[in-house]
Amino acid sequence: MEACLKQIFAKYCTPTPSPECAAEPPEGAYLSQDGLDAWARDTNGAPFDEATKEELLEFMDVTEDGGLTSVKCCLSHRSVY
């Protein structure tokens, strides 16, 4: 499960992973608002509304600019990235 979450995060994160290691997010990677919108469009068909974004940012690790820095597994409550 951890490998899957890292690969998904890597697909949408900033900075983009190197081609040699596309499934591994670079150190310091985060999801910008554009990356989060792209992920939401690909998985849900539309970007998240502002209330959903605010909730995500409240409960996840974020940069000072509000970029999502980790993906947490709801079942285990441990940081995956």
Steps between C-alpha positions, in 0.01 A plus 500: 500500500784739584658452157167572329445821697854619427454434129172692493655789694800500263274531196361835617775647721735793461785465418442226247693177566786407269410257219727236654302506823154617392321306777701660779422860602811718532599619845299807592225422246152639551166528321436855388143619458533413129630152586216442745248618239651269237485204739139578590402536132664167412344313792166679550435671167524853645724705728411506870282785621657753737349340813655164414838663429489682833419174681789318329741778588380500860571131555805440280857621514543811285766749396481863610330570165238228554657227283411150617821327612382155603238236440361338811338161505163531671506142623834505679527873582870494413682720256570324173708774344 
